[in-house]
Amino acid sequence: MAKLFAYQIGQNPRIQTDLLVDPQLFEDEHGCAGGVGFGLADCVQTGMFTDIEVIKRYLHEATYVFINGDFDRLSYLEIGMALSLGKTLYVITMNPNVTKEDLGIPFDNATIEFLSPSAFTERIHET
């Protein structure tokens, strides 16, 4: 299997459960939220697969694992898996003050980078 470019963790569209983090937390002081864009063929998203071993494999192969707003209780499973695989979790946010505590991510030794959409896009283009 070729190395996967990105894995986006978000709300699972197959099992629509309540969001656990207010998406407004990702907005700047003007209420603007940002997004990132690259070829969808290069990105796996939450809900595309249901087999836990397949999800684990894609998380392992991804160059980037990121969240950018909507995530629910099932997203925490993927976040935990990614962090246990030693992945850096990129949190894409317009809010420079958001923290892992705000997101309810309880892992002390996790590598988490908070980036603006433009900084993340720049990082992608460097790859």
DSSP file (Angstrom, degrees, kcal/mol; ACC not computed):
  #  RESIDUE AA STRUCTURE BP1 BP2  ACC     N-H-->O    O-->H-N    N-H-->O    O-->H-N    TCO  KAPPA ALPHA  PHI   PSI    X-CA   Y-CA   Z-CA
    1    1 A M              0   0    0      0, 0.0     3,-0.1     0, 0.0     2,-0.1   0.000 360.0 360.0 360.0 133.7    0.0    0.0    0.0
    2    2 A A        -     0   0    0      1,-0.1     2,-0.2     0, 0.0    59,-0.0  -0.371 360.0 -85.5 -69.2 152.1    1.3    3.5   -0.9
    3    3 A K        -     0   0    0      1,-0.1     2,-0.2    -2,-0.1    -1,-0.1  -0.419  46.1-126.8 -63.7 126.7    1.9    5.9    2.0
    4    4 A L        -     0   0    0     57,-0.3    59,-1.6    -2,-0.2    60,-0.1  -0.516  10.0-146.6 -75.7 140.2   -1.4    7.7    2.7
    5    5 A F        -     0   0    0     37,-0.4    59,-1.7    57,-0.2     2,-0.3   0.942  67.9  -3.0 -76.4 -49.6   -1.2   11.4    2.8
    6    6 A A  E     -ab  43  64A   0     36,-1.8    38,-2.3    57,-0.2     2,-0.4  -0.992  44.7-156.9-149.6 152.2   -3.7   12.4    5.4
    7    7 A Y  E     -ab  44  65A   0     57,-2.4    59,-2.4    -2,-0.3     2,-0.7  -0.981  17.7-156.0-128.8 118.0   -6.3   11.0    7.8
    8    8 A Q  E     -ab  45  66A   0     36,-3.0    38,-1.9    -2,-0.4     2,-0.5  -0.849   4.9-155.5 -99.1 117.6   -9.0   13.5    8.9
    9    9 A I        +     0   0    0     57,-2.9    59,-0.5    -2,-0.7     2,-0.3  -0.795  37.3 126.0 -91.3 128.8  -10.7   12.6   12.2
   10   10 A G        -     0   0    0     -2,-0.5    62,-0.3    57,-0.1    61,-0.3  -0.851  61.9 -34.4-158.6-167.1  -14.1   14.1   12.6
   11   11 A Q        -     0   0    0     59,-1.3     5,-0.1    -2,-0.3    59,-0.1  -0.455  64.1-117.3 -65.6 132.7  -17.8   13.3   13.3
   12   12 A N        -     0   0    0      3,-0.3     3,-0.4    -2,-0.2     5,-0.3  -0.623  20.0-159.8 -76.2 116.6  -18.7    9.9   11.9
   13   13 A P  S    S+     0   0    0      0, 0.0     3,-0.3     0, 0.0    -1,-0.2   0.708  88.6  59.3 -71.1 -18.0  -21.4   10.5    9.3
   14   14 A R  S    S+     0   0    0      1,-0.3     2,-0.5    -3,-0.0    -2,-0.0   0.838 116.4  30.6 -76.7 -33.1  -22.5    6.8    9.6
   15   15 A I  S    S-     0   0    0     -3,-0.4     2,-1.3     2,-0.0    -3,-0.3  -0.816  82.7-156.5-127.6  88.3  -23.4    7.1   13.3
   16   16 A Q        +     0   0    0     -2,-0.5     2,-0.2    -3,-0.3     3,-0.1  -0.519  25.8 163.9 -77.5  96.9  -24.5   10.7   13.9
   17   17 A T        -     0   0    0     -2,-1.3     3,-0.1    -5,-0.3    -2,-0.0  -0.642  46.0 -75.3-104.7 167.8  -23.8   11.3   17.6
   18   18 A D        -     0   0    0     -2,-0.2    55,-0.6     1,-0.1     2,-0.2  -0.274  49.1-108.3 -63.6 145.3  -23.7   14.6   19.3
   19   19 A L  B     -E   72   0B   0     53,-0.2    53,-0.2     1,-0.1    -1,-0.1  -0.499  21.9-158.5 -69.4 142.1  -20.6   16.7   18.9
   20   20 A L  S    S+     0   0    0     51,-2.1     2,-0.4    -2,-0.2    52,-0.1   0.584  76.2  49.5 -99.8 -12.8  -18.5   16.8   22.1
   21   21 A V  S    S-     0   0    0     50,-0.7    50,-0.3    48,-0.1    -1,-0.2  -0.994  89.8-115.5-128.5 133.0  -16.7   20.1   21.3
   22   22 A D    >   -     0   0    0     -2,-0.4     3,-2.4     1,-0.2     4,-0.3  -0.522  19.7-141.8 -65.6 119.8  -18.4   23.3   20.2
   23   23 A P  G >  S+     0   0    0      0, 0.0     3,-1.7     0, 0.0    -1,-0.2   0.743  97.5  72.9 -57.1 -22.1  -17.2   24.0   16.6
   24   24 A Q  G >  S+     0   0    0      1,-0.3     3,-1.7     2,-0.2     7,-0.1   0.731  79.6  74.3 -64.7 -20.2  -17.1   27.7   17.6
   25   25 A L  G <  S+     0   0    0     -3,-2.4    -1,-0.3     1,-0.3    70,-0.1   0.767  93.0  54.4 -61.1 -24.3  -14.0   26.8   19.6
   26   26 A F  G <  S+     0   0    0     -3,-1.7    68,-2.7    -4,-0.3     8,-0.4   0.450  92.5  96.0 -89.6  -1.8  -12.1   26.6   16.3
   27   27 A E  S <  S-     0   0    0     -3,-1.7     6,-0.2    67,-0.2     2,-0.1  -0.492  73.1-120.3 -88.9 158.0  -13.2   30.1   15.2
   28   28 A D    >   -     0   0    0      4,-2.2     3,-2.0    -2,-0.2    67,-0.2  -0.202  46.2 -81.6 -83.2-175.3  -11.2   33.3   15.5
   29   29 A E  T 3  S+     0   0    0      1,-0.3    -1,-0.1    65,-0.2    66,-0.0   0.632 131.2  54.6 -66.2 -12.4  -12.4   36.3   17.4
   30   30 A H  T 3  S-     0   0    0      2,-0.1    -1,-0.3     0, 0.0     3,-0.1   0.344 120.7-105.1-100.2   4.3  -14.5   37.4   14.3
   31   31 A G  S <  S+     0   0    0     -3,-2.0     2,-0.4     1,-0.3    -2,-0.1   0.656  72.9 144.2  81.8  16.3  -16.3   34.1   14.1
   32   32 A C        -     0   0    0     62,-0.1    -4,-2.2    -8,-0.0     2,-0.3  -0.753  30.4-166.4 -93.3 133.2  -14.3   32.9   11.1
   33   33 A A        -     0   0    0     -2,-0.4     2,-0.3    -6,-0.2    -6,-0.1  -0.864   9.9-146.0-111.3 150.8  -13.5   29.2   10.7
   34   34 A G        -     0   0    0     -8,-0.4     2,-0.3    -2,-0.3    60,-0.1  -0.782   8.5-160.1-115.9 160.7  -10.9   28.0    8.3
   35   35 A G        -     0   0    0     -2,-0.3     2,-0.4    58,-0.1    58,-0.0  -0.839  11.7-132.5-130.3 170.0  -10.6   24.8    6.2
   36   36 A V        -     0   0    0     -2,-0.3     2,-0.4    56,-0.1    82,-0.1  -0.926  18.1-159.6-123.3 151.0   -7.9   23.0    4.4
   37   37 A G        +     0   0    0     -2,-0.4     2,-0.3     2,-0.0    -2,-0.0  -0.992  25.7 131.9-138.1 133.8   -8.0   21.6    1.0
   38   38 A F        -     0   0    0     -2,-0.4     5,-0.1    86,-0.0    -2,-0.0  -0.930  66.9 -48.8-160.0 173.3   -6.1   19.0   -0.9
   39   39 A G    >   -     0   0    0     -2,-0.3     3,-2.1     1,-0.2     4,-0.1  -0.238  42.0-144.5 -55.0 123.5   -7.0   16.0   -3.1
   40   40 A L  G >  S+     0   0    0      1,-0.3     3,-1.6     2,-0.2    -1,-0.2   0.766  98.9  67.9 -61.1 -24.5   -9.7   13.9   -1.5
   41   41 A A  G 3  S+     0   0    0      1,-0.3    -1,-0.3     3,-0.0    -2,-0.1   0.739  99.1  52.4 -65.6 -19.9   -8.0   10.9   -3.1
   42   42 A D  G <  S+     0   0    0     -3,-2.1   -36,-1.8   -38,-0.1     2,-0.4   0.352 103.2  70.2 -95.0   5.0   -5.2   11.6   -0.7
   43   43 A C  E <   -a    6   0A   0     -3,-1.6     2,-0.4   -38,-0.2   -36,-0.2  -0.981  58.3-159.5-134.0 129.3   -7.3   11.7    2.5
   44   44 A V  E     -a    7   0A   0    -38,-2.3   -36,-3.0    -2,-0.4     2,-0.3  -0.851  20.8-159.8 -98.8 141.6   -9.2    9.1    4.5
   45   45 A Q  E >   -a    8   0A   0     -2,-0.4     3,-2.1   -38,-0.2     4,-0.3  -0.888  30.2 -83.3-123.7 153.7  -11.9   10.5    6.7
   46   46 A T  T 3  S+     0   0    0    -38,-1.9    -1,-0.1    -2,-0.3    29,-0.0  -0.234 115.0  28.5 -49.1 134.4  -13.7    9.2    9.7
   47   47 A G  T 3  S+     0   0    0      2,-0.4    -1,-0.3   -35,-0.2     3,-0.1   0.258  86.7 103.7  96.2 -11.3  -16.6    6.9    8.7
   48   48 A M  S <  S+     0   0    0     -3,-2.1     2,-0.3     1,-0.1    -2,-0.1   0.804  89.5  28.7 -72.5 -26.5  -15.1    5.7    5.4
   49   49 A F        -     0   0    0     -4,-0.3    -2,-0.4     1,-0.1    -1,-0.1  -0.963  54.9-170.8-134.1 150.2  -14.2    2.4    7.0
   50   50 A T        +     0   0    0     -2,-0.3     2,-0.5    -3,-0.1    -1,-0.1   0.602  60.0  97.5-113.7 -18.6  -15.8    0.4    9.8
   51   51 A D     >  -     0   0    0      1,-0.2     4,-2.4     2,-0.0     3,-0.4  -0.628  66.2-145.6 -77.3 123.2  -13.2   -2.4   10.4
   52   52 A I  H  > S+     0   0    0     -2,-0.5     4,-2.4     1,-0.2    -1,-0.2   0.828  98.3  52.8 -60.7 -34.9  -11.0   -1.4   13.3
   53   53 A E  H  > S+     0   0    0      2,-0.2     4,-2.1     1,-0.2    -1,-0.2   0.867 109.4  48.8 -70.2 -35.0   -7.9   -3.0   11.8
   54   54 A V  H  > S+     0   0    0     -3,-0.4     4,-2.5     2,-0.2    -2,-0.2   0.924 111.8  49.1 -67.8 -44.4   -8.4   -1.1    8.5
   55   55 A I  H  X S+     0   0    0     -4,-2.4     4,-2.5     1,-0.2     5,-0.2   0.930 111.5  49.9 -59.6 -45.8   -8.8    2.1   10.5
   56   56 A K  H  X S+     0   0    0     -4,-2.4     4,-2.5     1,-0.2    -1,-0.2   0.908 110.0  50.7 -60.1 -43.0   -5.6    1.3   12.4
   57   57 A R  H  X S+     0   0    0     -4,-2.1     4,-2.2     1,-0.2    -1,-0.2   0.925 111.5  46.9 -62.5 -45.0   -3.7    0.6    9.2
   58   58 A Y  H  X S+     0   0    0     -4,-2.5     4,-1.4     2,-0.2    -1,-0.2   0.897 112.0  50.5 -66.1 -39.2   -4.7    3.8    7.6
   59   59 A L  H  < S+     0   0    0     -4,-2.5     3,-0.3     1,-0.2    -1,-0.2   0.918 111.6  49.2 -61.7 -42.2   -3.9    5.8   10.7
   60   60 A H  H  < S+     0   0    0     -4,-2.5    -2,-0.2     1,-0.2    -1,-0.2   0.888 113.8  45.4 -63.7 -39.6   -0.5    4.2   10.8
   61   61 A E  H  < S+     0   0    0     -4,-2.2   -57,-0.3    -5,-0.2    -1,-0.2   0.666  89.0 108.2 -80.4 -17.6    0.2    4.9    7.1
   62   62 A A     <  -     0   0    0     -4,-1.4   -57,-0.2    -3,-0.3   -56,-0.2  -0.353  55.7-156.7 -68.3 137.8   -1.0    8.5    7.2
   63   63 A T  S    S+     0   0    0    -59,-1.6     2,-0.4     1,-0.2   -57,-0.2   0.871  86.8  28.4 -73.5 -40.4    1.6   11.3    6.9
   64   64 A Y  E     -b    6   0A   0    -59,-1.7   -57,-2.4   -60,-0.1     2,-0.5  -0.980  62.6-171.1-125.4 134.6   -0.8   13.7    8.6
   65   65 A V  E     +bc   7  89A   0     23,-0.7    25,-2.9    -2,-0.4     2,-0.3  -0.994  27.8 165.5-120.2 122.7   -3.5   13.0   11.1
   66   66 A F  E     -bc   8  90A   0    -59,-2.4   -57,-2.9    -2,-0.5     2,-0.3  -0.946  31.2-158.6-142.3 158.9   -5.7   16.0   11.8
   67   67 A I  E     + c   0  91A   0     23,-2.4    25,-3.1    -2,-0.3   -57,-0.1  -0.950   8.1 177.8-127.2 151.2   -8.9   17.4   13.3
   68   68 A N        -     0   0    0    -59,-0.5     2,-0.3    -2,-0.3   -58,-0.1   0.008  63.3 -52.8-147.5  37.0  -10.5   20.7   12.4
   69   69 A G  S    S+     0   0    0      1,-0.1     2,-0.6    24,-0.0   -48,-0.1  -0.709 102.4  73.3 141.6 -89.6  -13.7   21.0   14.2
   70   70 A D        +     0   0    0     -2,-0.3   -59,-1.3   -59,-0.1     2,-0.3  -0.508  53.3 144.2 -76.3 114.1  -16.5   18.5   14.3
   71   71 A F        -     0   0    0     -2,-0.6   -51,-2.1   -50,-0.3   -50,-0.7  -0.994  22.9-167.9-148.6 152.3  -15.8   15.4   16.3
   72   72 A D  B >>  -E   19   0B   0     -2,-0.3     3,-0.9   -62,-0.3     4,-0.9  -0.449  49.0 -71.3-122.9-170.3  -17.9   13.2   18.5
   73   73 A R  H 3> S+     0   0    0    -55,-0.6     4,-0.5     1,-0.3     3,-0.5   0.825 129.0  54.6 -61.3 -32.5  -17.3   10.4   21.0
   74   74 A L  H >> S+     0   0    0      1,-0.2     4,-1.2     2,-0.2     3,-0.7   0.777  97.0  65.7 -72.5 -25.1  -16.2    7.9   18.3
   75   75 A S  H <> S+     0   0    0     -3,-0.9     4,-2.6     1,-0.2    -1,-0.2   0.842  91.4  63.8 -63.0 -32.4  -13.6   10.4   17.1
   76   76 A Y  H 3X S+     0   0    0     -4,-0.9     4,-2.7    -3,-0.5    -1,-0.2   0.814  96.2  57.9 -64.2 -29.1  -11.8    9.9   20.5
   77   77 A L  H <X S+     0   0    0     -3,-0.7     4,-2.4    -4,-0.5    -1,-0.2   0.949 110.0  42.9 -62.2 -48.5  -11.2    6.3   19.6
   78   78 A E  H  X S+     0   0    0     -4,-1.2     4,-2.8     2,-0.2    -2,-0.2   0.893 113.0  52.5 -66.0 -39.4   -9.4    7.3   16.4
   79   79 A I  H  X S+     0   0    0     -4,-2.6     4,-2.6     2,-0.2     5,-0.2   0.942 111.4  47.1 -60.5 -47.2   -7.5   10.1   18.3
   80   80 A G  H  X S+     0   0    0     -4,-2.7     4,-2.3     1,-0.2    -2,-0.2   0.896 112.7  49.2 -61.5 -41.4   -6.4    7.5   20.9
   81   81 A M  H  X S+     0   0    0     -4,-2.4     4,-1.4     2,-0.2    -2,-0.2   0.940 111.9  48.1 -63.4 -46.8   -5.3    5.1   18.2
   82   82 A A  H  <>S+     0   0    0     -4,-2.8     5,-2.3     1,-0.2     3,-0.4   0.927 113.9  46.3 -61.1 -45.7   -3.4    7.7   16.3
   83   83 A L  H ><5S+     0   0    0     -4,-2.6     3,-1.5     1,-0.2    -1,-0.2   0.875 109.7  53.8 -66.7 -36.5   -1.6    8.9   19.4
   84   84 A S  H 3<5S+     0   0    0     -4,-2.3    -1,-0.2     1,-0.3    -2,-0.2   0.751 104.1  57.1 -69.8 -21.5   -0.8    5.4   20.6
   85   85 A L  T 3<5S-     0   0    0     -4,-1.4    -1,-0.3    -3,-0.4    -2,-0.2   0.402 123.3-108.0 -85.0   2.2    0.8    4.8   17.2
   86   86 A G  T < 5 +     0   0    0     -3,-1.5    -3,-0.2     1,-0.2     2,-0.1   0.649  67.8 152.1  82.7  15.1    3.1    7.7   17.8
   87   87 A K      < -     0   0    0     -5,-2.3    24,-0.5    -6,-0.2     2,-0.5  -0.458  48.3-120.1 -77.9 149.9    1.4   10.0   15.4
   88   88 A T        -     0   0    0     -2,-0.1   -23,-0.7    22,-0.1     2,-0.6  -0.774  24.8-141.6 -81.7 132.3    1.4   13.8   15.7
   89   89 A L  E     -cd  65 112A   0     22,-2.7    24,-2.4    -2,-0.5     2,-0.6  -0.883  11.8-154.0 -97.6 119.0   -2.2   15.1   15.9
   90   90 A Y  E     -cd  66 113A   0    -25,-2.9   -23,-2.4    -2,-0.6     2,-0.7  -0.832   2.8-159.7 -94.6 124.0   -2.6   18.3   14.1
   91   91 A V  E     -cd  67 114A   0     22,-3.2    24,-2.6    -2,-0.6     2,-0.7  -0.919   7.9-154.2-104.8 114.0   -5.4   20.5   15.3
   92   92 A I  E     + d   0 115A   0    -25,-3.1     2,-0.3    -2,-0.7    24,-0.2  -0.797  32.2 149.4 -95.3 114.4   -6.4   22.9   12.6
   93   93 A T        -     0   0    0     22,-2.5   -66,-0.2    -2,-0.7   -67,-0.1  -0.995  51.6-148.7-148.1 147.5   -7.9   26.0   14.2
   94   94 A M  S    S+     0   0    0    -68,-2.7   -65,-0.2    -2,-0.3   -67,-0.2   0.563  84.4  88.1 -86.4 -12.1   -8.3   29.7   13.7
   95   95 A N    >   -     0   0    0    -69,-0.3     3,-1.2   -67,-0.2   -67,-0.1  -0.793  61.0-165.6 -92.6 110.3   -8.3   30.2   17.5
   96   96 A P  T 3  S+     0   0    0      0, 0.0    -1,-0.1     0, 0.0    18,-0.1   0.583  85.1  58.4 -72.2  -6.6   -4.8   30.6   18.8
   97   97 A N  T 3  S+     0   0    0      2,-0.1     2,-0.1    -3,-0.0    -2,-0.0   0.457  73.5 118.5-102.7  -1.7   -5.9   30.0   22.4
   98   98 A V    <   -     0   0    0     -3,-1.2     2,-0.3   -73,-0.1    -5,-0.0  -0.394  43.9-168.8 -68.5 142.8   -7.4   26.5   22.0
   99   99 A T     >  -     0   0    0     -2,-0.1     4,-1.2     1,-0.1     5,-0.1  -0.791  38.5-106.5-127.2 168.4   -5.8   23.8   24.1
  100  100 A K  H  >>S+     0   0    0     -2,-0.3     5,-2.6     1,-0.2     4,-0.5   0.815 121.3  58.8 -65.8 -28.1   -5.9   20.0   24.3
  101  101 A E  H >45S+     0   0    0      1,-0.2     3,-0.9     2,-0.2    -1,-0.2   0.895 100.9  54.7 -66.1 -39.1   -7.8   20.5   27.6
  102  102 A D  H 345S+     0   0    0      1,-0.2    -1,-0.2     2,-0.1    -2,-0.2   0.845 111.2  46.3 -59.3 -32.8  -10.5   22.4   25.6
  103  103 A L  H 3<5S-     0   0    0     -4,-1.2    -1,-0.2     2,-0.1    -2,-0.2   0.516 113.1-119.0 -89.3  -6.8  -10.8   19.4   23.3
  104  104 A G  T <<5 +     0   0    0     -3,-0.9    -3,-0.2    -4,-0.5    -2,-0.1   0.831  59.1 151.9  72.4  31.7  -10.9   16.9   26.1
  105  105 A I      < -     0   0    0     -5,-2.6    -1,-0.2     1,-0.1    -2,-0.1  -0.852  23.4-173.1 -97.6 107.2   -7.7   15.1   25.0
  106  106 A P        +     0   0    0      0, 0.0     2,-0.7     0, 0.0    -1,-0.1   0.288  40.7 119.2 -88.8  11.7   -6.3   13.6   28.2
  107  107 A F    >   -     0   0    0      1,-0.2     3,-0.7    -7,-0.1    -2,-0.1  -0.674  40.9-170.2 -86.0 115.6   -3.0   12.3   26.9
  108  108 A D  T 3  S+     0   0    0     -2,-0.7    -1,-0.2     1,-0.2    -3,-0.0   0.870  85.0  41.7 -71.4 -37.8   -0.1   13.9   28.6
  109  109 A N  T 3  S+     0   0    0      2,-0.1    -1,-0.2     0, 0.0     2,-0.1   0.221  87.1 125.1 -97.3  15.0    2.7   12.6   26.4
  110  110 A A    <   -     0   0    0     -3,-0.7     2,-0.8     1,-0.1   -22,-0.1  -0.446  62.1-128.0 -76.3 146.4    0.9   13.1   23.1
  111  111 A T        +     0   0    0    -24,-0.5   -22,-2.7    -2,-0.1     2,-0.4  -0.857  39.7 168.0 -93.9 109.0    2.4   15.2   20.3
  112  112 A I  E     -d   89   0A   0     -2,-0.8     2,-0.5   -24,-0.2   -22,-0.2  -0.989  16.8-165.8-127.2 127.8   -0.2   17.7   19.4
  113  113 A E  E     -d   90   0A   0    -24,-2.4   -22,-3.2    -2,-0.4     2,-0.6  -0.958   9.0-151.7-115.8 129.2    0.4   20.7   17.1
  114  114 A F  E     +d   91   0A   0     -2,-0.5     2,-0.3   -24,-0.2   -22,-0.2  -0.889  27.5 169.6 -99.3 120.3   -2.1   23.5   16.9
  115  115 A L  E     -d   92   0A   0    -24,-2.6   -22,-2.5    -2,-0.6    -2,-0.0  -0.956  35.1-118.7-133.1 147.9   -1.9   25.2   13.5
  116  116 A S     >  -     0   0    0     -2,-0.3     4,-2.5   -24,-0.2     5,-0.2  -0.427  40.5-106.3 -72.0 159.7   -3.9   27.7   11.5
  117  117 A P  H  > S+     0   0    0      0, 0.0     4,-2.6     0, 0.0     5,-0.2   0.895 122.0  50.5 -55.7 -39.8   -5.4   26.5    8.3
  118  118 A S  H  > S+     0   0    0      2,-0.2     4,-2.2     1,-0.2     5,-0.1   0.896 110.4  48.5 -68.4 -38.1   -2.8   28.5    6.3
  119  119 A A  H  > S+     0   0    0      2,-0.2     4,-2.2     1,-0.2    -1,-0.2   0.892 113.2  48.1 -67.0 -38.6    0.1   27.1    8.4
  120  120 A F  H  X S+     0   0    0     -4,-2.5     4,-2.5     2,-0.2    -2,-0.2   0.919 111.1  50.3 -66.8 -43.0   -1.2   23.5    7.9
  121  121 A T  H  X S+     0   0    0     -4,-2.6     4,-2.3    -5,-0.2    -2,-0.2   0.903 110.3  50.6 -60.8 -41.1   -1.6   24.1    4.2
  122  122 A E  H  X S+     0   0    0     -4,-2.2     4,-1.2     2,-0.2    -1,-0.2   0.916 109.2  50.9 -62.2 -42.8    1.9   25.4    4.0
  123  123 A R  H  X S+     0   0    0     -4,-2.2     4,-0.7     1,-0.2     3,-0.5   0.912 109.2  51.6 -60.4 -42.7    3.2   22.3    5.9
  124  124 A I  H >< S+     0   0    0     -4,-2.5     3,-1.3     1,-0.2    -2,-0.2   0.920 107.3  52.1 -60.0 -44.8    1.3   20.1    3.4
  125  125 A H  H 3< S+     0   0    0     -4,-2.3    -1,-0.2     1,-0.3    -2,-0.2   0.720 103.0  59.4 -69.0 -19.6    2.9   21.8    0.4
  126  126 A E  H 3<        0   0    0     -4,-1.2    -1,-0.3    -3,-0.5    -2,-0.2   0.693 360.0 360.0 -76.5 -19.4    6.4   21.3    2.0
  127  127 A T    <<        0   0    0     -3,-1.3    -1,-0.2    -4,-0.7    -2,-0.2   0.464 360.0 360.0 -77.2 360.0    5.7   17.5    1.9
